[in-house]
Amino acid sequence: MVRGDVLVERDLAPALTRGIRILEVLADASGRPVTLSDIARTLGAAKSSTSNLCGVLDAAGLIRRVEGGYALGHRTVEFGGAYLRTFNEVREFYDFCSASPALSREVVQIAMLDGSDVVYLARREGHAPLRLTATIGERFPSAPTAVGNVLLAALPDVEIEGLFQDPAAFPRRTGQSVRTLDDLKAKLAAVRERGYAVDENEVHPGISGIAVRVPPRSSAAPPLAIGCTFITAVTTDEQRAELVSELLDLKRLLENPMQPAYLE
């Protein structure tokens, strides 16, 4: 089993699969060292073979030996940067947000869907950055988030049902977090009608979000979501409307870079 719960009947490259799993284990540790024993236990493999795999990954710069075990290495950052450079939208996103009267004040992010999670690809800090929001490369359950909801809303119900069979896909982050498949479907119906997604205190108390979906520029690219996060109590309805308007302007720019950023 690898990321995304993709099962194969016969593993054609077991060493590679275990190497990938080691990277996933270290990524899930959020910077904390993981001992060789813990890695081997997670893989269900002998310490000797796990040590050999870690040695190869260490030599390649993908992981590094630190006090207390292993952590991700510098090459993972290089690979991540190379992947992000395939998205021209990321550079345009930063330029637009810097020049936007409303979005420049808030934390704005780009995310993509991966199973029932979202993965954050870019993040621009606002004038008053929110430390509670996700960082670049972080995974997060899609059900409570605006960026997740706006991407899920484009999927057919049968696909939604397949993604959310596991109750673990509905983490109870706050008292407002969506808890059931029926409630999620109702939220997504509202997103389709409204044209954008809203998260009202579902991820963190007192923090809300708005997001719009950006269709892919090519058949090989994934759809993206752009969303902004803000403090619920101090953001007026007028300010929310400005954020929605600028997000839609940014969406149109990312869909078609030849189009003016602001439409009259």
TORVONU-239350 format. One record per residue: residue in one letter; y negated, x negated, z of N, C-alpha, C in turn. Coordinates in pm, whole numbers, plus 50000, padded with zeros to 5 digits. Layout:
{A, {Y, X, Z}, {Y, X, Z}, {Y, X, Z}}
...
***
This chain:
{M, {50120, 49914, 50000}, {50000, 50000, 50000}, {49876, 49911, 50000}}
{V, {49782, 49940, 49914}, {49656, 49867, 49910}, {49542, 49965, 49923}}
{R, {49419, 49916, 49919}, {49300, 50000, 49938}, {49306, 50118, 49843}}
{G, {49272, 50237, 49896}, {49277, 50358, 49816}, {49413, 50425, 49824}}
{D, {49505, 50372, 49912}, {49637, 50431, 49931}, {49712, 50447, 49801}}
{V, {49704, 50347, 49712}, {49778, 50349, 49587}, {49917, 50294, 49613}}
{L, {50018, 50376, 49595}, {50154, 50336, 49622}, {50222, 50293, 49493}}
{V, {50303, 50191, 49500}, {50382, 50150, 49385}, {50527, 50144, 49427}}
{E, {50620, 50183, 49337}, {50761, 50184, 49370}, {50814, 50042, 49384}}
{R, {50768, 49952, 49301}, {50816, 49814, 49305}, {50696, 49722, 49291}}
{D, {50676, 49640, 49392}, {50561, 49549, 49392}, {50593, 49431, 49301}}
{L, {50518, 49420, 49192}, {50544, 49314, 49095}, {50490, 49178, 49140}}
{A, {50397, 49179, 49235}, {50338, 49053, 49282}, {50313, 49063, 49433}}
{P, {50420, 49055, 49513}, {50405, 49077, 49658}, {50310, 48980, 49726}}
{A, {50310, 48853, 49681}, {50219, 48756, 49744}, {50074, 48793, 49719}}
{L, {50044, 48836, 49595}, {49907, 48878, 49564}, {49869, 49001, 49644}}
{T, {49962, 49096, 49655}, {49935, 49217, 49733}, {49903, 49183, 49877}}
{R, {49979, 49090, 49935}, {49954, 49050, 50073}, {49822, 48974, 50086}}
{G, {49789, 48895, 49985}, {49660, 48826, 49988}, {49544, 48924, 49987}}
{I, {49555, 49028, 49904}, {49452, 49131, 49900}, {49443, 49202, 50034}}
{R, {49559, 49228, 50093}, {49561, 49297, 50223}, {49495, 49212, 50330}}
{I, {49514, 49080, 50325}, {49448, 48991, 50421}, {49296, 49005, 50410}}
{L, {49245, 49008, 50286}, {49101, 49023, 50266}, {49054, 49156, 50324}}
{E, {49133, 49262, 50305}, {49095, 49393, 50358}, {49093, 49392, 50510}}
{V, {49191, 49328, 50571}, {49196, 49320, 50717}, {49072, 49250, 50772}}
{L, {49034, 49140, 50709}, {48916, 49066, 50756}, {48788, 49144, 50729}}
{A, {48782, 49214, 50616}, {48663, 49296, 50588}, {48650, 49408, 50690}}
{D, {48762, 49469, 50728}, {48758, 49579, 50825}, {48721, 49531, 50964}}
{A, {48733, 49401, 50989}, {48701, 49347, 51122}, {48552, 49335, 51146}}
{S, {48470, 49358, 51043}, {48323, 49359, 51058}, {48269, 49229, 51117}}
{G, {48324, 49116, 51071}, {48272, 48987, 51113}, {48343, 48926, 51233}}
{R, {48426, 49004, 51301}, {48500, 48949, 51415}, {48620, 48868, 51366}}
{P, {48647, 48752, 51426}, {48764, 48674, 51385}, {48893, 48751, 51409}}
{V, {48989, 48732, 51321}, {49121, 48795, 51336}, {49224, 48684, 51345}}
{T, {49308, 48689, 51445}, {49406, 48583, 51465}, {49516, 48591, 51360}}
{L, {49584, 48479, 51341}, {49696, 48475, 51247}, {49804, 48573, 51290}}
{S, {49829, 48585, 51419}, {49931, 48678, 51468}, {49896, 48821, 51434}}
{D, {49768, 48858, 51450}, {49726, 48995, 51419}, {49735, 49022, 51269}}
{I, {49699, 48923, 51187}, {49710, 48941, 51043}, {49856, 48962, 51003}}
{A, {49943, 48877, 51054}, {50087, 48887, 51022}, {50142, 49022, 51068}}
{R, {50100, 49067, 51187}, {50149, 49194, 51239}, {50103, 49310, 51149}}
{T, {49980, 49305, 51104}, {49929, 49411, 51016}, {50004, 49413, 50884}}
{L, {50034, 49295, 50832}, {50105, 49286, 50705}, {50254, 49316, 50719}}
{G, {50305, 49307, 50842}, {50449, 49320, 50861}, {50522, 49201, 50803}}
{A, {50460, 49083, 50813}, {50515, 48961, 50753}, {50532, 48854, 50859}}
{A, {50612, 48754, 50827}, {50632, 48641, 50918}, {50504, 48558, 50929}}
{K, {50483, 48498, 51045}, {50364, 48415, 51065}, {50363, 48297, 50969}}
{S, {50481, 48241, 50939}, {50486, 48123, 50852}, {50437, 48155, 50712}}
{S, {50485, 48266, 50654}, {50440, 48303, 50519}, {50295, 48348, 50520}}
{T, {50253, 48415, 50628}, {50113, 48456, 50639}, {50023, 48335, 50648}}
{S, {50067, 48233, 50722}, {49989, 48109, 50734}, {49973, 48042, 50598}}
{N, {50079, 48043, 50518}, {50071, 47984, 50384}, {49969, 48058, 50297}}
{L, {49971, 48191, 50303}, {49876, 48270, 50225}, {49733, 48244, 50272}}
{C, {49714, 48238, 50403}, {49580, 48212, 50456}, {49532, 48073, 50414}}
{G, {49623, 47978, 50406}, {49585, 47844, 50362}, {49536, 47843, 50219}}
{V, {49602, 47919, 50131}, {49560, 47927, 49991}, {49423, 47995, 49981}}
{L, {49406, 48106, 50053}, {49280, 48179, 50049}, {49166, 48095, 50108}}
{D, {49197, 48019, 50212}, {49098, 47931, 50273}, {49055, 47822, 50174}}
{A, {49151, 47763, 50105}, {49119, 47657, 50008}, {49033, 47711, 49894}}
{A, {49049, 47841, 49862}, {48971, 47902, 49755}, {48835, 47951, 49802}}
{G, {48808, 47940, 49931}, {48680, 47984, 49984}, {48672, 48133, 50008}}
{L, {48785, 48204, 49993}, {48784, 48349, 50012}, {48790, 48387, 50159}}
{I, {48852, 48304, 50240}, {48849, 48322, 50384}, {48819, 48185, 50446}}
{R, {48791, 48183, 50575}, {48762, 48056, 50641}, {48820, 48061, 50782}}
{R, {48863, 47946, 50827}, {48914, 47936, 50964}, {48796, 47921, 51059}}
{V, {48790, 48003, 51160}, {48683, 47998, 51260}, {48747, 47999, 51398}}
{E, {48665, 47979, 51498}, {48717, 47985, 51635}, {48771, 48125, 51663}}
{G, {48895, 48133, 51698}, {48954, 48263, 51728}, {49031, 48324, 51613}}
{G, {49038, 48255, 51498}, {49116, 48311, 51388}, {49056, 48286, 51252}}
{Y, {49051, 48392, 51172}, {49000, 48383, 51036}, {48890, 48487, 51013}}
{A, {48800, 48455, 50918}, {48696, 48548, 50875}, {48681, 48534, 50724}}
{L, {48607, 48625, 50663}, {48584, 48617, 50519}, {48505, 48491, 50484}}
{G, {48529, 48438, 50364}, {48462, 48317, 50320}, {48348, 48343, 50223}}
{H, {48278, 48238, 50186}, {48157, 48250, 50104}, {48186, 48300, 49963}}
{R, {48307, 48275, 49911}, {48335, 48318, 49774}, {48335, 48470, 49761}}
{T, {48363, 48542, 49870}, {48361, 48688, 49861}, {48219, 48737, 49833}}
{V, {48120, 48666, 49888}, {47980, 48701, 49861}, {47948, 48675, 49713}}
{E, {47997, 48563, 49661}, {47973, 48531, 49520}, {48035, 48636, 49428}}
{F, {48159, 48677, 49460}, {48224, 48779, 49379}, {48150, 48912, 49390}}
{G, {48106, 48945, 49512}, {48030, 49069, 49530}, {47900, 49067, 49451}}
{G, {47831, 48953, 49454}, {47708, 48941, 49377}, {47732, 48952, 49229}}
{A, {47842, 48892, 49181}, {47875, 48901, 49038}, {47904, 49044, 48998}}
{Y, {47971, 49117, 49086}, {47998, 49258, 49057}, {47870, 49339, 49051}}
{L, {47782, 49317, 49149}, {47656, 49392, 49151}, {47570, 49362, 49029}}
{R, {47581, 49239, 48976}, {47500, 49207, 48858}, {47544, 49284, 48734}}
{T, {47660, 49347, 48739}, {47702, 49432, 48626}, {47627, 49564, 48627}}
{F, {47556, 49594, 48736}, {47479, 49717, 48746}, {47331, 49686, 48725}}
{N, {47280, 49709, 48604}, {47136, 49693, 48582}, {47056, 49789, 48670}}
{E, {47121, 49900, 48709}, {47052, 49999, 48791}, {47003, 49941, 48923}}
{V, {47073, 49841, 48976}, {47035, 49788, 49107}, {46897, 49722, 49102}}
{R, {46873, 49639, 49000}, {46742, 49574, 48988}, {46632, 49678, 48967}}
{E, {46657, 49778, 48881}, {46558, 49882, 48855}, {46532, 49965, 48981}}
{F, {46637, 49984, 49060}, {46626, 50057, 49186}, {46527, 49989, 49280}}
{Y, {46541, 49858, 49298}, {46451, 49786, 49389}, {46307, 49791, 49339}}
{D, {46287, 49772, 49209}, {46151, 49773, 49154}, {46085, 49909, 49175}}
{F, {46160, 50014, 49147}, {46104, 50150, 49159}, {46068, 50180, 49305}}
{C, {46162, 50152, 49397}, {46138, 50186, 49538}, {46017, 50111, 49594}}
{S, {45998, 49988, 49551}, {45884, 49911, 49601}, {45752, 49973, 49561}}
{A, {45749, 50037, 49443}, {45624, 50094, 49391}, {45605, 50241, 49427}}
{S, {45702, 50303, 49490}, {45697, 50447, 49517}, {45622, 50477, 49645}}
{P, {45528, 50569, 49642}, {45451, 50601, 49763}, {45538, 50652, 49877}}
{A, {45633, 50739, 49849}, {45715, 50798, 49955}, {45840, 50716, 49984}}
{L, {45915, 50677, 49881}, {46040, 50605, 49904}, {46018, 50468, 49966}}
{S, {45903, 50407, 49941}, {45879, 50274, 49997}, {45870, 50278, 50149}}
{R, {45850, 50397, 50206}, {45841, 50409, 50352}, {45978, 50420, 50419}}
{E, {46081, 50456, 50342}, {46210, 50488, 50401}, {46319, 50389, 50358}}
{V, {46433, 50397, 50425}, {46551, 50324, 50383}, {46613, 50398, 50264}}
{V, {46633, 50329, 50152}, {46689, 50390, 50032}, {46812, 50309, 49991}}
{Q, {46918, 50379, 49950}, {47045, 50312, 49921}, {47108, 50364, 49792}}
{I, {47190, 50281, 49731}, {47277, 50320, 49620}, {47420, 50315, 49670}}
{A, {47498, 50417, 49635}, {47638, 50420, 49676}, {47725, 50470, 49561}}
{M, {47854, 50438, 49569}, {47951, 50489, 49475}, {48069, 50545, 49553}}
{L, {48143, 50635, 49489}, {48257, 50698, 49554}, {48382, 50613, 49535}}
{D, {48462, 50601, 49642}, {48590, 50531, 49635}, {48689, 50610, 49718}}
{G, {48767, 50698, 49654}, {48853, 50788, 49727}, {48770, 50888, 49806}}
{S, {48799, 50901, 49935}, {48720, 50992, 50019}, {48608, 50918, 50091}}
{D, {48586, 50790, 50056}, {48477, 50710, 50114}, {48367, 50686, 50011}}
{V, {48252, 50644, 50061}, {48150, 50586, 49975}, {48137, 50439, 50009}}
{V, {48098, 50359, 49909}, {48072, 50217, 49928}, {47927, 50193, 49889}}
{Y, {47853, 50125, 49975}, {47710, 50103, 49951}, {47689, 49975, 49871}}
{L, {47615, 49988, 49760}, {47595, 49878, 49666}, {47458, 49811, 49681}}
{A, {47361, 49885, 49728}, {47225, 49830, 49740}, {47153, 49904, 49851}}
{R, {47056, 49836, 49910}, {46979, 49895, 50020}, {46841, 49833, 50020}}
{R, {46740, 49918, 50025}, {46602, 49870, 50038}, {46545, 49922, 50169}}
{E, {46497, 49830, 50252}, {46440, 49868, 50381}, {46304, 49933, 50361}}
{G, {46277, 50033, 50442}, {46146, 50094, 50442}, {46051, 50020, 50534}}
{H, {45933, 50079, 50553}, {45835, 50017, 50641}, {45883, 50016, 50786}}
{A, {45964, 50117, 50823}, {46022, 50122, 50957}, {46173, 50131, 50941}}
{P, {46242, 50017, 50920}, {46385, 50019, 50889}, {46469, 50086, 50998}}
{L, {46571, 50158, 50955}, {46664, 50223, 51047}, {46788, 50135, 51060}}
{R, {46812, 50082, 51176}, {46926, 49991, 51196}, {47059, 50066, 51198}}
{L, {47054, 50199, 51209}, {47178, 50275, 51218}, {47243, 50299, 51082}}
{T, {47170, 50277, 50974}, {47222, 50309, 50843}, {47313, 50198, 50791}}
{A, {47397, 50232, 50692}, {47499, 50140, 50641}, {47435, 50023, 50566}}
{T, {47508, 49911, 50563}, {47462, 49791, 50495}, {47536, 49776, 50362}}
{I, {47491, 49682, 50280}, {47553, 49658, 50149}, {47699, 49618, 50168}}
{G, {47787, 49682, 50091}, {47929, 49654, 50097}, {48004, 49736, 50199}}
{E, {47935, 49807, 50284}, {48001, 49885, 50389}, {48060, 50013, 50330}}
{R, {48177, 50053, 50383}, {48242, 50178, 50347}, {48212, 50282, 50454}}
{F, {48206, 50409, 50411}, {48176, 50514, 50507}, {48239, 50644, 50456}}
{P, {48289, 50728, 50544}, {48343, 50857, 50499}, {48238, 50938, 50423}}
{S, {48278, 50997, 50313}, {48181, 51067, 50228}, {48144, 51206, 50280}}
{A, {48232, 51269, 50358}, {48211, 51408, 50395}, {48079, 51435, 50468}}
{P, {48037, 51351, 50564}, {47913, 51383, 50635}, {47786, 51329, 50569}}
{T, {47798, 51249, 50465}, {47680, 51180, 50410}, {47623, 51252, 50289}}
{A, {47492, 51242, 50271}, {47428, 51301, 50154}, {47474, 51232, 50026}}
{V, {47483, 51099, 50027}, {47526, 51028, 49907}, {47669, 51066, 49871}}
{G, {47755, 51083, 49973}, {47892, 51124, 49946}, {47900, 51265, 49892}}
{N, {47823, 51355, 49951}, {47827, 51495, 49908}, {47780, 51514, 49765}}
{V, {47676, 51441, 49725}, {47624, 51461, 49590}, {47721, 51408, 49485}}
{L, {47800, 51307, 49520}, {47903, 51258, 49428}, {48024, 51350, 49427}}
{L, {48064, 51400, 49543}, {48177, 51492, 49551}, {48149, 51623, 49479}}
{A, {48023, 51665, 49478}, {47988, 51793, 49417}, {48016, 51797, 49268}}
{A, {48028, 51681, 49205}, {48057, 51675, 49062}, {48206, 51684, 49032}}
{L, {48289, 51682, 49136}, {48434, 51686, 49117}, {48486, 51829, 49124}}
{P, {48595, 51860, 49054}, {48655, 51993, 49065}, {48719, 52013, 49202}}
{D, {48732, 52138, 49244}, {48786, 52169, 49376}, {48925, 52111, 49397}}
{V, {49008, 52112, 49292}, {49145, 52062, 49308}, {49144, 51913, 49343}}
{E, {49048, 51839, 49290}, {49037, 51697, 49324}, {48985, 51679, 49466}}
{I, {48890, 51763, 49506}, {48839, 51759, 49644}, {48953, 51785, 49742}}
{E, {49036, 51883, 49712}, {49148, 51917, 49800}, {49244, 51800, 49813}}
{G, {49267, 51728, 49705}, {49355, 51612, 49710}, {49298, 51498, 49794}}
{L, {49167, 51480, 49788}, {49103, 51370, 49861}, {49095, 51396, 50011}}
{F, {49091, 51523, 50051}, {49063, 51556, 50191}, {49178, 51628, 50259}}
{Q, {49300, 51585, 50230}, {49416, 51639, 50299}, {49429, 51584, 50440}}
{D, {49382, 51462, 50460}, {49395, 51395, 50590}, {49276, 51433, 50680}}
{P, {49302, 51488, 50800}, {49192, 51523, 50892}, {49103, 51404, 50926}}
{A, {49156, 51279, 50912}, {49076, 51160, 50942}, {48958, 51145, 50846}}
{A, {48960, 51217, 50734}, {48849, 51212, 50639}, {48728, 51290, 50689}}
{F, {48744, 51359, 50803}, {48635, 51436, 50861}, {48601, 51383, 51000}}
{P, {48545, 51262, 51010}, {48511, 51208, 51142}, {48399, 51288, 51207}}
{R, {48411, 51311, 51336}, {48308, 51387, 51408}, {48201, 51291, 51458}}
{R, {48107, 51258, 51371}, {48000, 51164, 51406}, {47900, 51228, 51502}}
{T, {47866, 51354, 51476}, {47774, 51429, 51562}, {47826, 51572, 51569}}
{G, {47758, 51654, 51646}, {47794, 51795, 51654}, {47770, 51871, 51525}}
{Q, {47694, 51811, 51433}, {47663, 51875, 51305}, {47758, 51833, 51193}}
{S, {47845, 51737, 51219}, {47932, 51684, 51113}, {48028, 51790, 51061}}
{V, {48046, 51793, 50931}, {48140, 51887, 50869}, {48281, 51852, 50916}}
{R, {48362, 51956, 50949}, {48491, 51931, 51013}, {48611, 51980, 50934}}
{T, {48591, 52068, 50836}, {48705, 52126, 50765}, {48681, 52122, 50615}}
{L, {48790, 52137, 50540}, {48780, 52139, 50394}, {48699, 52259, 50347}}
{D, {48717, 52375, 50410}, {48641, 52494, 50370}, {48492, 52473, 50391}}
{D, {48455, 52412, 50505}, {48314, 52386, 50531}, {48258, 52285, 50429}}
{L, {48338, 52186, 50394}, {48293, 52087, 50295}, {48272, 52154, 50160}}
{K, {48363, 52241, 50120}, {48349, 52312, 49992}, {48221, 52395, 49991}}
{A, {48190, 52458, 50103}, {48067, 52538, 50111}, {47944, 52448, 50097}}
{K, {47947, 52330, 50161}, {47837, 52235, 50147}, {47819, 52191, 50002}}
{L, {47931, 52162, 49936}, {47924, 52113, 49798}, {47875, 52222, 49704}}
{A, {47909, 52347, 49732}, {47857, 52458, 49650}, {47705, 52464, 49662}}
{A, {47653, 52441, 49783}, {47508, 52441, 49803}, {47443, 52323, 49731}}
{V, {47511, 52209, 49728}, {47459, 52092, 49656}, {47448, 52124, 49507}}
{R, {47550, 52184, 49451}, {47549, 52217, 49307}, {47436, 52313, 49274}}
{E, {47412, 52409, 49364}, {47305, 52507, 49340}, {47167, 52443, 49356}}
{R, {47152, 52356, 49454}, {47023, 52295, 49486}, {46988, 52182, 49390}}
{G, {47091, 52107, 49347}, {47068, 51993, 49259}, {47058, 51861, 49331}}
{Y, {47064, 51861, 49462}, {47064, 51739, 49542}, {47132, 51770, 49675}}
{A, {47171, 51666, 49748}, {47244, 51683, 49874}, {47154, 51652, 49993}}
{V, {47183, 51717, 50104}, {47108, 51697, 50227}, {47206, 51677, 50342}}
{D, {47181, 51577, 50423}, {47256, 51552, 50546}, {47160, 51574, 50662}}
{E, {47185, 51680, 50739}, {47098, 51712, 50853}, {47167, 51667, 50981}}
{N, {47137, 51545, 51024}, {47186, 51494, 51152}, {47339, 51489, 51159}}
{E, {47407, 51472, 51046}, {47553, 51473, 51047}, {47614, 51337, 51075}}
{V, {47540, 51232, 51046}, {47593, 51096, 51066}, {47541, 51038, 51198}}
{H, {47412, 51051, 51222}, {47351, 51006, 51347}, {47258, 51116, 51397}}
{P, {47257, 51145, 51526}, {47162, 51245, 51579}, {47018, 51204, 51549}}
{G, {46941, 51297, 51499}, {46800, 51271, 51473}, {46771, 51200, 51343}}
{I, {46875, 51172, 51263}, {46858, 51103, 51136}, {46911, 51192, 51024}}
{S, {46830, 51214, 50921}, {46870, 51297, 50808}, {46866, 51217, 50679}}
{G, {46924, 51274, 50575}, {46926, 51207, 50446}, {46922, 51304, 50331}}
{I, {46874, 51255, 50216}, {46869, 51331, 50091}, {46923, 51240, 49982}}
{A, {47000, 51296, 49888}, {47057, 51212, 49783}, {47069, 51289, 49652}}
{V, {47061, 51215, 49540}, {47080, 51271, 49407}, {47185, 51187, 49335}}
{R, {47250, 51248, 49237}, {47356, 51180, 49161}, {47299, 51125, 49031}}
{V, {47339, 51002, 48998}, {47299, 50938, 48873}, {47423, 50928, 48784}}
{P, {47427, 51000, 48672}, {47543, 50989, 48583}, {47557, 50847, 48530}}
{P, {47679, 50804, 48497}, {47699, 50668, 48446}, {47636, 50649, 48309}}
{R, {47589, 50527, 48286}, {47530, 50495, 48156}, {47636, 50474, 48048}}
{S, {47758, 50441, 48089}, {47866, 50419, 47993}, {47995, 50475, 48051}}
{S, {48096, 50490, 47965}, {48223, 50546, 48010}, {48295, 50454, 48107}}
{A, {48260, 50326, 48106}, {48326, 50230, 48194}, {48261, 50222, 48332}}
{A, {48144, 50282, 48348}, {48070, 50272, 48474}, {48095, 50395, 48561}}
{P, {48088, 50378, 48693}, {48105, 50493, 48782}, {47972, 50566, 48799}}
{P, {47976, 50695, 48832}, {47852, 50762, 48873}, {47804, 50704, 49005}}
{L, {47674, 50705, 49025}, {47614, 50650, 49146}, {47537, 50758, 49219}}
{A, {47514, 50736, 49346}, {47425, 50822, 49424}, {47312, 50736, 49478}}
{I, {47192, 50790, 49474}, {47079, 50725, 49539}, {47030, 50819, 49649}}
{G, {47013, 50765, 49767}, {46974, 50849, 49879}, {46876, 50778, 49969}}
{C, {46799, 50856, 50042}, {46706, 50800, 50139}, {46738, 50859, 50276}}
{T, {46711, 50781, 50377}, {46739, 50818, 50516}, {46609, 50814, 50594}}
{F, {46590, 50913, 50681}, {46462, 50922, 50752}, {46483, 50989, 50887}}
{I, {46383, 50973, 50974}, {46387, 51034, 51107}, {46352, 51182, 51093}}
{T, {46443, 51267, 51138}, {46428, 51412, 51117}, {46300, 51466, 51179}}
{A, {46272, 51431, 51304}, {46165, 51496, 51380}, {46026, 51467, 51326}}
{V, {46006, 51351, 51261}, {45871, 51313, 51220}, {45849, 51329, 51069}}
{T, {45948, 51383, 50998}, {45935, 51400, 50854}, {45909, 51547, 50823}}
{T, {45791, 51576, 50769}, {45752, 51714, 50742}, {45821, 51767, 50617}}
{D, {45812, 51900, 50599}, {45868, 51960, 50477}, {45799, 51906, 50352}}
{E, {45669, 51881, 50363}, {45596, 51826, 50248}, {45645, 51685, 50215}}
{Q, {45668, 51605, 50318}, {45719, 51469, 50295}, {45860, 51473, 50237}}
{R, {45942, 51566, 50282}, {46076, 51581, 50224}, {46068, 51615, 50076}}
{A, {45976, 51704, 50042}, {45960, 51743, 49901}, {45917, 51622, 49817}}
{E, {45831, 51537, 49873}, {45790, 51415, 49802}, {45909, 51322, 49780}}
{L, {45994, 51309, 49882}, {46113, 51224, 49870}, {46207, 51276, 49762}}
{V, {46228, 51407, 49760}, {46315, 51465, 49657}, {46256, 51440, 49519}}
{S, {46126, 51459, 49504}, {46061, 51439, 49375}, {46076, 51295, 49326}}
{E, {46055, 51199, 49417}, {46065, 51058, 49376}, {46210, 51017, 49351}}
{L, {46304, 51073, 49426}, {46445, 51045, 49398}, {46484, 51097, 49260}}
{L, {46433, 51214, 49223}, {46462, 51268, 49090}, {46396, 51184, 48981}}
{D, {46276, 51132, 49008}, {46213, 51040, 48913}, {46297, 50914, 48896}}
{L, {46347, 50861, 49008}, {46431, 50742, 49003}, {46562, 50771, 48929}}
{K, {46619, 50886, 48953}, {46741, 50927, 48883}, {46719, 50926, 48732}}
{R, {46606, 50983, 48688}, {46578, 50988, 48544}, {46558, 50849, 48486}}
{L, {46495, 50760, 48563}, {46477, 50622, 48518}, {46612, 50551, 48502}}
{L, {46699, 50568, 48602}, {46828, 50500, 48598}, {46920, 50558, 48490}}
{E, {46903, 50685, 48460}, {46978, 50746, 48350}, {46934, 50689, 48216}}
{N, {46803, 50669, 48203}, {46746, 50625, 48075}, {46633, 50527, 48103}}
{P, {46661, 50396, 48103}, {46558, 50298, 48138}, {46442, 50293, 48039}}
{M, {46455, 50355, 47922}, {46346, 50359, 47825}, {46246, 50469, 47858}}
{Q, {46280, 50551, 47954}, {46193, 50663, 47991}, {46093, 50617, 48096}}
{P, {45969, 50669, 48094}, {45872, 50633, 48198}, {45924, 50669, 48336}}
{A, {45891, 50585, 48434}, {45942, 50606, 48569}, {45889, 50735, 48629}}
{Y, {45762, 50766, 48604}, {45704, 50888, 48657}, {45675, 50983, 48542}}
{L, {45723, 51105, 48557}, {45703, 51207, 48454}, {45587, 51296, 48495}}
{E, {45504, 51323, 48399}, {45390, 51409, 48428}, {45435, 51555, 48436}}
***
